[in-house]
């Protein structure tokens, strides 16, 4: 069964460093998403992406964040200069259409900023 | 604004007992509703979803949920809980993106 994959599973970085989190969505999906979950808190939407551009973003997704689909398979989330409060689990998801269609989630990347 | 409320932060039940986890939503149009489960240190697994039609939906692992439009609720139920059901349960509504509740942490006593 096809699945969404994410790498790395755990990333530790120093404050101020750039990180890139990688996701491989399901191959025939067209819509891609990033969510984050700070430890002990609820899952929060960051951004959605379709047709090589951002379709929606939350207020969390400020200028420090960017997303890219550099090739036909990968979908990346970059944090330019990490802060302590960026420590969280980051989930990638994908689906075929945004309405009336479940999102398939990857296993997540745990980001720890020291 | 769209929102999801899960009133119970933490629930403890005995193994074999029945379970009901509450979820209320606020959404202007016909909601697409989901329940996800997250085991410790794990990702998000879809338990079940409601898009339309029969208001009682069946999911994996013996879970079911009932959509009640009049009460803006989508409560999750299981008739007999197993120790392996101990996890965090999230209700979500789809507005293209998913809007999540705070989650309910379920503990199961042997």
Boltz contact constraints between the chains, C-beta under 6 A:
constraints:
  - contact:
      token1: [A, 42]
      token2: [B, 100]
      max_distance: 6.0
  - contact:
      token1: [A, 42]
      token2: [B, 102]
      max_distance: 6.0
  - contact:
      token1: [A, 42]
      token2: [B, 103]
      max_distance: 6.0
  - contact:
      token1: [A, 43]
      token2: [B, 100]
      max_distance: 6.0
  - contact:
      token1: [A, 45]
      token2: [B, 97]
      max_distance: 6.0
  - contact:
      token1: [A, 48]
      token2: [B, 97]
      max_distance: 6.0
  - contact:
      token1: [A, 98]
      token2: [B, 96]
      max_distance: 6.0
  - contact:
      token1: [A, 100]
      token2: [B, 32]
      max_distance: 6.0
  - contact:
      token1: [A, 100]
      token2: [B, 51]
      max_distance: 6.0
  - contact:
      token1: [A, 102]
      token2: [B, 46]
      max_distance: 6.0
  - contact:
      token1: [A, 102]
      token2: [B, 49]
      max_distance: 6.0
  - contact:
      token1: [A, 105]
      token2: [B, 43]
      max_distance: 6.0
  - contact:
      token1: [A, 105]
      token2: [B, 44]
      max_distance: 6.0
  - contact:
      token1: [A, 107]
      token2: [B, 43]
      max_distance: 6.0
  - contact:
      token1: [A, 108]
      token2: [B, 43]
      max_distance: 6.0
